[in-house]
Amino acid sequence: MNRTERFYRIQKLLAQRRVVPREVFLEDMEISLATFKRDLEYLRDRMSMPLIWDRELGGYRLDEMDPAHATFQLPGLWFSSEEIYALLAMEQLLDTLQPGLLGPQVRPLRSRIRQILTEGDRSPDELTRRIRVLSQGARQVEPRHFQTCATALLSRRRLRLEHHRRQEGDSLVRDISPQRLVHYRDNWYLDGWCHLRKALRTFSVDAIESATVLNKPAMDIKEETLDEVLGSGFGIFSGAKTETAVLRFNPKRARWVSREQWHPAQEGALELDGYYVLKVPYSDARELCMDIMKYGPDVEVLAPDSLRKQVAGLLREAAARYTSPA
């Protein structure tokens, strides 16, 4: 019986008998007195279990006078997938943080995260060795540009950005009213109202070449408007005006795709022959095309015709690189 199992056994015996003599615990769990004392110390100090020794009744019981009694419960046997991901991702992020002003605040936070990770008889070192949180395609962000963006965002001031446009190969200076920072697919983006284009735009923070906080108040855009314009399309590309992509995956690939979420407003249906039809809204096809093409021959674009032709053209162009003479 490991430590976690003993904790739950202790809780169960207390619930069944209300007052439990020390000998009952030792005999039931087949442990030594020293081990039992360590378990009690951990339950009291680390899990705030209101456990006391009642001299008159000759056993241990939960202190009903303790305010923690009404709300106390042991955590689940172990972390859920979301919890372990969040904890390990935070631990990994803090581990890579460069020395700076946050050092004194980060140290106790890391310590607390590692303390949480010890629950369930697993050491933090063993967890991080056996469970990996991998990042892929993350682009390096200049710390001072990120700090400037965050300062303007939270102080509600306008920003003057010199932003590199990768597709055009040039840079453009523009003033924006920052609305929110978004972490998406391991990269940072800044949503803002562009005063040059008079519209909402999304900027890759890693593509910012210079950033200056202006002494002008930022324009505030309602959260509902941000979600409608920036959240209605597919992926990071915004646009309130959307079309619906209809994608058909073969039975082999359907086993995976049918369990994936491509968009909050997607619709999906399995067909009798095992194919899976997925419908997703999009306003700009660039990111959607990349996601479609990674499935190669396992997917077909059924609609709209413009997207079907665009993907077909990209596939022909890619195939030509393997058929042309070297």
FISE-403988 format. One record per residue (C-alpha): x, z, y; residue in three letters. Coordinates in pm, whole numbers, padded with zeros to 5 digits, always signed. Each point is the difference from the previous one (the first is absolute). Layout:
N
XZYALA;...
END
This chain:
326
+00000+00000+00000MET;+00160-00111+00327ASN;-00032+00181+00331ARG;-00292-00203+00129THR;-00196+00067-00319GLU;+00077+00370+00033ARG;-00134+00004+00357PHE;-00331-00143-00113TYR;-00009+00238-00297ARG;+00052+00296+00235ILE;-00285-00123+00222GLN;-00227-00050-00302LYS;+00066+00349-00140LEU;-00071+00156+00340LEU;-00327-00193+00025ALA;-00105+00104-00351GLN;+00093+00367+00008ARG;+00025+00081+00374ARG;+00267+00265-00074VAL;+00278-00097-00242VAL;+00263+00243-00137PRO;+00360-00120+00011ARG;+00026+00010-00381GLU;-00292-00247-00034VAL;+00181-00252+00218PHE;+00327+00037-00193LEU;-00167-00029-00340GLU;-00230-00287+00093ASP;+00274-00217+00153MET;+00279+00122-00229GLU;+00246+00057+00284ILE;+00242+00271+00102SER;-00068+00258+00270LEU;+00269-00160+00222ALA;-00168-00341-00023THR;-00338+00154+00075PHE;+00138+00173+00310LYS;+00151-00328+00125ARG;-00336-00172-00050ASP;-00181+00271+00195LEU;+00252-00020+00284GLU;-00042-00378+00020TYR;-00380+00021-00004LEU;-00004+00259+00276ARG;+00274-00137+00228ASP;-00024-00375-00049ARG;-00367-00050-00086MET;-00147+00296+00193SER;-00193+00128-00300MET;-00161+00337+00099PRO;+00119+00170-00318LEU;+00045+00380-00004ILE;+00074+00279-00250TRP;-00291+00245-00030ASP;+00148+00332-00107ARG;-00340+00164-00064GLU;-00127-00282-00224LEU;+00340-00055-00163GLY;+00032-00374+00054GLY;+00032-00294+00233TYR;-00292-00141+00196ARG;-00077-00221+00298LEU;-00035+00195+00323ASP;-00357-00064+00116GLU;+00080+00160+00336MET;+00271-00260+00072ASP;-00131-00279+00231PRO;+00179-00254-00221ALA;-00215+00098-00300HIS;-00302-00208+00101ALA;+00196-00322+00045THR;+00280+00038-00253PHE;+00036-00252-00277GLN;+00296-00139-00187LEU;+00082-00363+00076PRO;-00069-00270-00257GLY;+00227-00015-00303LEU;+00207-00253+00189TRP;-00011-00236+00296PHE;-00229-00298+00025SER;+00163-00341+00045SER;-00081+00009+00373GLU;+00146+00349+00040GLU;+00327-00068-00182ILE;+00043-00325+00193TYR;-00054+00175+00333ALA;+00236+00287-00084LEU;+00279-00219-00135LEU;-00038-00253+00282ALA;+00026+00280+00258MET;+00297+00155-00179GLU;+00174-00338-00018GLN;-00074-00078+00364LEU;+00135+00333+00120LEU;+00307-00042-00220ASP;+00091-00327+00176THR;-00063+00135+00352LEU;+00312-00014+00213GLN;+00125+00321+00165PRO;-00172+00053+00334GLY;-00230+00219+00203LEU;-00236+00052-00293LEU;+00264+00152-00226GLY;-00106+00366+00040PRO;-00368-00090-00050GLN;+00062-00233-00295VAL;+00202+00244-00211ARG;-00285+00249-00062PRO;-00241-00289-00054LEU;+00223-00149-00270ARG;+00036+00346-00151SER;-00378+00043-00011ARG;-00052-00341-00161ILE;+00258+00076-00268ARG;-00166+00337-00055GLN;-00334-00173-00061ILE;+00169-00242-00238LEU;+00117+00290-00218THR;-00357+00077-00103GLU;-00063-00083-00360GLY;+00341+00089-00144ASP;+00168-00316+00134ARG;+00299+00026+00231SER;+00011-00224+00309PRO;+00323-00157-00119ASP;-00158-00088-00334GLU;-00307-00144+00172LEU;+00197-00220+00238THR;+00219-00115-00290ARG;-00293-00086-00226ARG;-00254-00124+00258ILE;+00100-00265+00252ARG;-00167-00108+00325VAL;+00147-00342+00075LEU;-00020-00192+00327SER;+00022-00377+00006GLN;+00047-00230+00295GLY;+00046+00278+00255ALA;+00163-00127+00321ARG;+00227+00224+00207GLN;-00151+00131+00322VAL;+00213+00085+00303GLU;-00066+00376+00048PRO;+00002-00013+00381ARG;-00258-00282+00005HIS;-00227+00192-00237PHE;+00034+00314+00213GLN;-00083-00195+00317THR;-00309-00152-00163CYS;-00115+00340-00124ALA;+00060+00160+00341THR;-00206-00266+00179ALA;-00269+00016-00266LEU;-00048+00376+00016LEU;+00043+00032+00377SER;-00244-00291+00048ARG;+00239-00210+00210ARG;+00056-00375-00010ARG;+00300-00155-00171LEU;+00215-00295+00098ARG;+00126-00163-00319LEU;+00249-00272-00070GLU;-00123-00110-00338HIS;+00168-00252-00230HIS;-00243-00257-00140ARG;+00140-00088-00340ARG;-00218-00304-00059GLN;+00087-00161+00336GLU;+00358+00127+00001GLY;-00013+00129+00359ASP;-00071+00322+00190SER;-00279+00078+00242LEU;-00037+00278+00256VAL;-00348+00143+00037ARG;-00175+00314+00120ASP;-00231+00171-00247ILE;-00224+00302-00018SER;+00097+00165-00332PRO;-00293+00110-00216GLN;+00145+00119-00331ARG;+00302-00017-00229LEU;-00070-00125-00352VAL;+00219+00036-00310HIS;-00085-00289-00230TYR;+00189-00122-00309ARG;+00303+00214+00088ASP;+00027-00131+00357ASN;-00114+00118+00344TRP;-00234-00195+00229TYR;-00131+00072+00348LEU;-00358-00093+00084ASP;-00051-00057+00370GLY;-00191-00179+00273TRP;+00218-00286+00125CYS;-00044-00040+00376HIS;+00159-00345-00021LEU;-00244-00138-00258ARG;-00291+00223+00102LYS;-00061+00087-00365ALA;+00091+00247-00274LEU;+00323-00078-00180ARG;+00215+00155-00274THR;+00380+00018+00045PHE;+00266+00064-00265SER;+00197+00297+00130VAL;+00319-00126-00166ASP;-00027-00321+00206ALA;+00001+00188+00332ILE;+00323-00079+00188GLU;-00068+00228+00297SER;-00276+00243+00101ALA;-00068+00173+00331THR;-00272+00248+00087VAL;-00173-00108+00323LEU;-00149+00227+00264ASN;-00344-00148-00058LYS;-00286+00147-00201PRO;-00075-00172-00329ALA;-00334-00162-00056MET;-00199+00181-00269ASP;-00181-00204-00264ILE;-00276+00163-00203LYS;+00086+00083-00360GLU;-00296-00204-00124GLU;+00129-00305+00188THR;+00349+00043-00142LEU;-00138+00018-00352ASP;-00230-00296+00056GLU;+00268-00228+00144VAL;+00314+00120-00179LEU;-00150+00122-00325GLY;-00240-00280-00085SER;+00261-00259-00096GLY;+00233+00001-00298PHE;+00315+00211+00016GLY;+00183+00047+00326ILE;-00139-00310+00170PHE;-00290+00074+00234SER;-00305-00185+00116GLY;-00367+00083+00018ALA;-00097-00353-00102LYS;+00049-00020-00375THR;-00055-00231-00293GLU;-00045+00099-00363THR;+00260-00102-00255ALA;-00134-00053-00352VAL;+00272+00039-00262LEU;-00035-00046-00376ARG;+00253+00168-00229PHE;+00046-00093-00365ASN;-00080+00260-00271PRO;+00363+00104-00040LYS;+00044+00086+00367ARG;-00358+00128+00040ALA;+00091+00313-00196ARG;+00218+00110+00293TRP;-00165-00154+00305VAL;-00346+00132-00084SER;+00136+00353+00054ARG;+00176-00077+00330GLU;-00127+00042+00353GLN;+00094-00292+00223TRP;-00240+00089+00282HIS;-00254+00280+00063PRO;-00280-00258+00026ALA;+00096-00205-00307GLN;-00244-00107-00271GLU;+00099-00063-00359GLY;-00171-00100-00322ALA;+00114-00060-00357LEU;-00139-00316-00158GLU;-00112-00032-00362LEU;+00308-00206-00090ASP;+00233+00275+00129GLY;+00083-00158+00334TYR;-00017+00218+00311TYR;-00135-00125+00334VAL;+00119+00188+00308LEU;-00141-00046+00351LYS;+00200+00131+00296VAL;-00041-00047+00376PRO;+00292-00134+00202TYR;+00063-00120+00354SER;+00356-00130-00037ASP;+00105-00152-00332ALA;+00374+00066+00019ARG;+00019+00330-00188GLU;-00285-00095-00230LEU;+00180-00319-00101CYS;+00309+00200-00095MET;-00206+00234-00216ASP;-00179-00292-00166ILE;+00319-00193-00072MET;+00167+00290-00178LYS;-00255-00044-00281TYR;+00104-00364-00052GLY;-00215-00181-00258PRO;-00206+00312-00075ASP;-00223-00043+00308VAL;-00201-00279+00161GLU;-00142-00006+00353VAL;-00363-00109-00028LEU;-00091+00030+00369ALA;+00021-00067+00284PRO;+00133-00353-00029ASP;+00246+00054+00286SER;+00166+00290-00182LEU;+00002-00193-00328ARG;+00181-00292+00170LYS;+00245+00234+00173GLN;+00099+00175-00324VAL;+00020-00334-00186ALA;+00232-00137+00269GLY;+00228+00304-00019LEU;+00015-00025-00380LEU;+00086-00372+00015ARG;+00272+00072+00254GLU;+00140+00278-00220ALA;-00012-00218-00315ALA;+00179-00281+00184ALA;+00305+00220+00038ARG;+00036+00006-00378TYR;-00065-00370-00060THR;+00219-00148+00272SER;+00352-00113-00099PRO;+00269+00256+00080ALA;
END
